[in-house]
Amino acid sequence: MPLFRHLEASATRRGRHRLGSYTLWLVLVLAPGPLYGQSPEALPSAPAPGTPAIQAAQAQQSPSPGQQPQDQTKKERHSPSATTGSPGHIFWVVPAFKVDYQNGFKPLATKEKFQEWAQGAYDPLGLGTGVFEAATLEHSSTDGFCGYGPGWAGYGKCFGSLELDATVSSFIGDFALTSLLHQDPRYFRLGKGSFGRRLWYSVARVFVTYNDSGRTVFYSSAITGTVAAAAISNLYYPQQDVGAGHTISRIAIDLGNTALYDAAAEFWPDVHHKLRQIF
């Protein structure tokens, strides 16, 4: 695709190496379309667009956590087939605390938005994935780790810059501005319809979300967080990766990465269900 060739030519060191991980995501999420044939009736759905989703939550009754055995509650909290709350992780290691599989919509308080952000930002498995990424995907024989050079010093700066990128973007876009603008940072899985419809829905959620009243709005919080993080990164990136062109490339790459993340969250329960049938 011309777009990806352009990004590869002009992106910063983060973008160049991350195209490899994009390919992996595409293979895992988009290629095996026939996997996603689970019956729509068996899947949880997002609040219906165009209607106040808060009304669906008021009509929905959920059992009290105290009425369920502790082990069952824990299993449902982390199962990708659960219909309440977050799956915890998708593809076993990717933090997905901002993903919601429940049918109804209930707005988050500011404290809950902060807790959700902190869970994702400091998740041990997510940090471990960052350690691996900095050591492999972000390393090259010419400029070392992320352009900071070889050795432990270069690796430490590389890992720190990756985590700082993610933390700044998510703190601004998923907590600070969502609280200020009363927007919801979660991805609500559609879970029904054709593969194309669900894929389009997941990509569209990069740019739209629900406000705290359950209405669809432009996702200005996340977009602003992406732009701010890309601009702030010029303060600590290597000199060869600083400038307007690199900043625009980082914005485009981050938006693409978010779209792939949403698609992975949308189809992970289907993939997991098929894998359990096979193994």
C-alpha positions as CSV (number, residue, x, y, z in Angstrom):
1,M,0.0,0.0,0.0
2,P,1.4,3.5,-0.9
3,L,0.4,4.8,2.6
4,F,2.6,2.3,4.4
5,R,5.5,2.7,1.9
6,H,5.3,6.5,2.6
7,L,5.3,5.9,6.4
8,E,8.2,3.6,6.1
9,A,10.2,6.2,4.2
10,S,9.4,9.1,6.3
11,A,8.6,7.8,9.8
12,T,10.9,8.0,12.8
13,R,12.8,5.0,14.1
14,R,9.7,4.0,16.0
15,G,7.6,3.9,12.9
16,R,10.2,2.0,10.8
17,H,10.5,-0.9,13.1
18,R,6.9,-1.0,14.2
19,L,5.8,-1.7,10.6
20,G,6.9,-5.3,11.4
21,S,4.6,-5.5,14.3
22,Y,1.8,-4.0,12.1
23,T,2.2,-7.0,9.7
24,L,1.9,-9.4,12.7
25,W,-1.3,-7.7,13.8
26,L,-2.7,-7.8,10.3
27,V,-2.0,-11.6,10.1
28,L,-3.5,-12.3,13.5
29,V,-6.5,-10.1,13.3
30,L,-7.6,-9.5,9.7
31,A,-6.4,-12.4,7.6
32,P,-8.4,-15.3,9.0
33,G,-11.8,-13.8,8.2
34,P,-13.7,-17.1,8.3
35,L,-12.8,-17.5,12.0
36,Y,-15.2,-14.7,12.8
37,G,-18.4,-16.6,12.1
38,Q,-19.7,-16.9,15.6
39,S,-23.4,-16.5,15.9
40,P,-24.4,-12.9,16.6
41,E,-26.9,-14.0,19.3
42,A,-24.0,-15.4,21.3
43,L,-22.0,-12.2,21.3
44,P,-22.2,-9.1,23.4
45,S,-23.0,-5.9,21.6
46,A,-22.1,-2.3,22.0
47,P,-24.7,0.4,22.9
48,A,-26.8,1.1,19.8
49,P,-25.4,4.2,17.9
50,G,-27.8,7.1,17.6
51,T,-29.7,6.3,20.8
52,P,-28.9,7.2,24.4
53,A,-27.0,4.1,25.5
54,I,-27.5,5.0,29.1
55,Q,-31.1,3.8,28.8
56,A,-30.0,0.3,28.0
57,A,-28.0,0.2,31.2
58,Q,-31.0,1.2,33.3
59,A,-33.0,-1.6,31.9
60,Q,-30.3,-4.2,32.4
61,Q,-30.0,-6.0,35.8
62,S,-26.8,-7.7,36.8
63,P,-26.3,-10.0,39.7
64,S,-24.5,-8.8,42.7
65,P,-20.8,-9.8,42.9
66,G,-21.4,-11.2,46.4
67,Q,-23.9,-13.8,45.0
68,Q,-21.2,-15.4,42.8
69,P,-18.4,-17.7,44.0
70,Q,-15.1,-15.8,44.2
71,D,-13.4,-18.1,41.6
72,Q,-16.2,-17.8,39.2
73,T,-16.2,-14.0,39.5
74,K,-12.4,-13.9,38.8
75,K,-12.8,-16.2,35.8
76,E,-15.5,-14.0,34.3
77,R,-13.4,-10.9,34.8
78,H,-10.5,-12.2,32.8
79,S,-12.4,-14.3,30.2
80,P,-12.6,-12.8,26.7
81,S,-16.1,-14.4,26.5
82,A,-17.4,-12.5,29.5
83,T,-20.2,-10.1,29.0
84,T,-19.3,-7.8,31.8
85,G,-16.4,-5.4,31.9
86,S,-12.9,-5.8,30.6
87,P,-11.2,-9.0,29.4
88,G,-8.0,-7.9,31.2
89,H,-5.8,-8.8,28.3
90,I,-6.2,-9.6,24.6
91,F,-3.8,-12.1,22.9
92,W,-2.8,-13.0,26.5
93,V,-0.3,-10.2,27.0
94,V,-1.7,-7.0,25.6
95,P,-3.5,-4.9,28.3
96,A,-7.1,-4.3,27.5
97,F,-8.5,-2.6,30.6
98,K,-10.1,0.0,28.4
99,V,-12.0,-2.6,26.4
100,D,-15.6,-3.3,27.5
101,Y,-17.7,-6.3,26.5
102,Q,-20.9,-5.5,28.4
103,N,-24.2,-4.9,26.7
104,G,-25.2,-1.7,28.4
105,F,-23.5,1.6,29.0
106,K,-22.6,3.0,32.4
107,P,-20.6,6.2,32.5
108,L,-17.3,6.2,34.5
109,A,-16.5,8.5,37.3
110,T,-13.2,10.5,37.2
111,K,-11.7,8.1,39.7
112,E,-12.7,5.1,37.6
113,K,-11.2,6.6,34.5
114,F,-7.9,7.2,36.4
115,Q,-7.9,3.6,37.7
116,E,-8.5,2.2,34.3
117,W,-5.7,4.3,32.8
118,A,-3.3,3.3,35.6
119,Q,-4.1,-0.4,35.2
120,G,-3.2,-0.3,31.5
121,A,-0.1,2.0,31.9
122,Y,1.5,-0.1,34.7
123,D,0.3,-3.6,33.8
124,P,3.2,-6.0,34.4
125,L,2.5,-8.0,31.2
126,G,2.3,-4.8,29.2
127,L,5.6,-3.5,30.7
128,G,7.2,-6.9,29.9
129,T,6.0,-6.6,26.3
130,G,7.7,-3.1,26.2
131,V,11.0,-4.6,27.4
132,F,10.9,-7.2,24.6
133,E,9.9,-4.6,22.0
134,A,12.8,-2.3,22.9
135,A,15.2,-5.1,22.7
136,T,14.1,-6.5,19.4
137,L,11.7,-4.5,17.2
138,E,13.4,-1.1,18.1
139,H,16.9,-2.3,17.5
140,S,19.0,-2.0,14.4
141,S,22.7,-2.6,13.6
142,T,23.2,1.0,12.4
143,D,21.8,3.2,15.1
144,G,21.4,0.8,18.0
145,F,18.3,1.0,20.2
146,C,15.8,3.5,18.9
147,G,18.6,5.6,17.6
148,Y,20.1,6.1,21.0
149,G,23.1,3.9,20.3
150,P,24.2,0.4,21.4
151,G,24.7,-1.0,24.9
152,W,22.7,-0.8,28.1
153,A,22.6,3.0,28.0
154,G,21.0,3.0,24.5
155,Y,18.6,0.3,25.5
156,G,17.6,2.1,28.7
157,K,16.9,5.3,26.8
158,C,15.0,3.4,24.1
159,F,12.7,1.6,26.7
160,G,12.2,4.8,28.6
161,S,11.2,6.7,25.4
162,L,8.7,4.0,24.4
163,E,7.1,4.0,27.8
164,L,7.0,7.8,28.0
165,D,5.4,7.9,24.6
166,A,2.6,5.6,25.7
167,T,2.2,7.1,29.1
168,V,1.9,10.7,27.9
169,S,-0.5,9.8,25.1
170,S,-2.8,7.7,27.3
171,F,-2.7,10.0,30.3
172,I,-3.8,13.0,28.2
173,G,-6.1,11.2,25.9
174,D,-7.6,8.4,28.1
175,F,-7.8,10.2,31.5
176,A,-7.2,13.9,31.7
177,L,-9.2,15.1,28.7
178,T,-11.9,12.4,28.9
179,S,-12.5,13.6,32.4
180,L,-12.5,17.3,31.4
181,L,-14.6,16.8,28.3
182,H,-16.9,14.1,29.8
183,Q,-16.0,11.5,27.2
184,D,-15.6,7.8,27.6
185,P,-12.2,6.2,27.0
186,R,-13.4,2.6,26.5
187,Y,-13.7,0.6,23.4
188,F,-17.2,-1.1,23.3
189,R,-17.1,-4.3,21.3
190,L,-19.8,-4.5,18.6
191,G,-19.8,-8.3,18.5
192,K,-22.4,-8.9,15.8
193,G,-22.8,-8.5,12.1
194,S,-20.6,-9.2,9.2
195,F,-16.8,-9.2,9.4
196,G,-16.6,-6.0,7.3
197,R,-19.2,-4.2,9.4
198,R,-17.3,-5.1,12.6
199,L,-14.0,-4.1,11.1
200,W,-15.4,-0.8,10.0
201,Y,-16.9,-0.2,13.4
202,S,-13.6,-0.9,15.2
203,V,-11.6,1.5,12.9
204,A,-14.3,4.2,13.2
205,R,-13.9,4.1,17.0
206,V,-10.5,5.7,16.6
207,F,-12.4,8.9,15.8
208,V,-15.7,8.6,17.7
209,T,-16.7,7.6,21.2
210,Y,-19.5,8.0,23.7
211,N,-19.8,11.0,26.0
212,D,-20.9,10.4,29.6
213,S,-24.5,10.7,28.6
214,G,-24.2,7.8,26.2
215,R,-24.3,9.8,22.9
216,T,-21.8,9.4,20.1
217,V,-19.3,12.3,19.8
218,F,-16.0,13.1,18.1
219,Y,-13.2,11.5,20.1
220,S,-11.3,14.8,20.6
221,S,-9.7,13.6,23.8
222,A,-7.8,10.7,22.2
223,I,-6.9,12.7,19.0
224,T,-5.5,15.5,21.1
225,G,-3.6,13.1,23.3
226,T,-2.0,11.6,20.2
227,V,-1.0,14.9,18.8
228,A,0.3,16.2,22.1
229,A,2.4,13.1,22.7
230,A,3.9,13.2,19.2
231,A,4.9,16.9,19.7
232,I,6.3,16.4,23.2
233,S,8.4,13.5,22.0
234,N,10.6,16.0,20.1
235,L,12.0,17.0,23.5
236,Y,13.7,13.6,24.1
237,Y,14.0,11.8,20.8
238,P,17.4,11.6,19.0
239,Q,18.2,14.6,16.9
240,Q,17.7,12.7,13.6
241,D,14.1,11.9,14.6
242,V,13.0,15.4,15.5
243,G,11.0,17.8,13.3
244,A,7.6,18.4,11.8
245,G,7.8,15.6,9.3
246,H,8.7,13.0,12.0
247,T,5.9,14.4,14.3
248,I,3.3,14.0,11.6
249,S,4.5,10.4,10.9
250,R,4.2,9.6,14.6
251,I,0.7,10.9,14.7
252,A,-0.3,8.8,11.7
253,I,1.4,5.7,13.0
254,D,-0.2,6.0,16.4
255,L,-3.7,6.4,14.9
256,G,-3.0,3.3,12.8
257,N,-1.8,1.4,15.8
258,T,-5.0,2.4,17.7
259,A,-7.2,1.1,14.8
260,L,-5.4,-2.3,14.8
261,Y,-5.7,-2.4,18.6
262,D,-9.5,-1.8,18.3
263,A,-9.8,-4.5,15.7
264,A,-7.8,-7.0,17.8
265,A,-10.2,-6.2,20.8
266,E,-13.2,-6.7,18.6
267,F,-12.2,-10.1,17.3
268,W,-10.2,-11.5,20.1
269,P,-13.2,-13.4,21.7
270,D,-13.9,-15.0,18.4
271,V,-10.2,-16.0,17.9
272,H,-10.0,-17.3,21.4
273,H,-13.2,-19.3,21.0
274,K,-11.9,-21.0,17.9
275,L,-8.5,-21.7,19.5
276,R,-10.2,-23.4,22.5
277,Q,-12.2,-25.6,20.1
278,I,-8.9,-26.6,18.3
279,F,-6.8,-27.1,21.4
